[in-house]
Amino acid sequence: MSDTLIPVTVLTGYLGAGKTTLLNRILSEQHGKKYAVIINEFGELGVDNDLVVDADEEVFEMNNGCICCTVRGDLIRIVGGLMKRQGAKGGRFDGIIIETTGLANPAPVAQTFFVDEGVKARTRLDAIVTVVDAKNLLARLADSSEAEEQVAFADVIVLNKTDLVTPEELDAVEARIRTINRFARIHRTTRSAVPIADVLDQGAFDLARVLEREPEFLENTEHEHNDDIASMSFEVQRPIDPEKFNQWIGTLLQEKGADLLRTKGILHYANESRRFAFQAVHMIADGDFIGPAAAGTPAHSKLVFIGRNLNRPQLRRGFEACQIAE
């Protein structure tokens, strides 16, 4: 029976750990398999879908809610729809990958595949893969219950951004992980460069082990987030002046970086057909050009901030001032 069930990989990890980078590696590999991808974002505007590489896989996006809370019904409906298409010509796929928001507790997500009878009858939870940021994990464990839950429930841990810490710091981070989770396989990486065979088709999720840690796993449906964390999203219509944007965002990250857990955006620069994908974790920023927008898509720029003590009017004014003059 288990051979007929569709394997589901839950890809989790705190904000900016490298989940989308790992997802892109999976979708870019020549593994000969087709995956359905479900992406959940915490915010009004979706950005992650633009950051996923163009591939044959279908990507389903769920915004403005955490997958373990308000949009769980959407998850059940999407999975149910995928199951109905599985027997149709051209609709077959080899697995489902769910990338959760960085603020998700993976336990309620995993729970979905055991408590909903329709989902349970057609799928099996293969593994919870948690990507962690070697540089920031210890701080996140100190101030975020979600970060600890993501480590605790992991079957596979991708210990990412190892190039940003010393060998001694890396050993300390791994030792801290082991105090939370003795069983997960740990892979040390930079830019989420882990062999796909080490994260997919693991057959690693062990319900008995989870019930030993959390006996009420199948009954407890409550979940809370840190109330002080908010998401703010902004969209502008005119092209962005790259010099203005770099000056503004650089100053902002230096002054407010401690409160900015995650910043990400898709920018349309003036006189440039390609889009620019901007990402930052606290004060560390990165970015690169990605392909042009799809034909007929407005050349609008989107920017999302997730953090504490966010000033919406100030952020909006700053972003709007980065547009080229009318």
C-alpha angles and dihedrals in degrees: 000000000000091000090064095051119098111241116235123203117197109207110199140157139134124291112298097004093127106266096139091046089055091046090053090051090053093049093045097051119103095235097134094234132114123222134191109223126207117191124192122194132190103225148057096267126050117231105152093071088062090050094056113096120251106264142148090260120103115239121207116196127204116187140182098032143057116263090228093055131019101013098043089108088056089054091053091048094048093048090046091052091049091052092053090053094046092089095044123100110268092006099092123116136175101226148344124247118197117195108196128205113268089249096057125118102219094212097079090043091054090044090062090069092057106036101044106075096203093053093041092055094057107029141047126206103240101183146329107235114196122195113203131190108235092204098050106024098097091052091047092050088055096052107024129062089192092061090054093047091050090056095041095054097042122120091184125026121200103202097204137187092034089156090070096062137053121255089253092052090048092053089050092051092049091048089052090050090053091056087061101035123021096175110050120103109240123211119188112217149158119221088003091287098164123141110263090229087065095059108030129061092015099142083209108133108110114192092188091057091048092050089050090056096038112019092185093054094119095043105038110087098162120110133168133192130213100278093213094064117090137174124221125185130192135188129192129188105209121075118270123249102226094209093052092046095048092049093047098043092043092055092043094052092048093050101035103019094113089062096040105087093174136005122181137159149160110232132194107208122205114266092008124109094194121080121237117227110209122192135171139174110201104312098341111097133186138168147162142185117268130186124298121274118271115273112276093019115129114250093237124148122226129197128183127194123193117185149080132304093014117178106212099193092046094049092046093050092048094051094044090052089060092069120103114260117272 
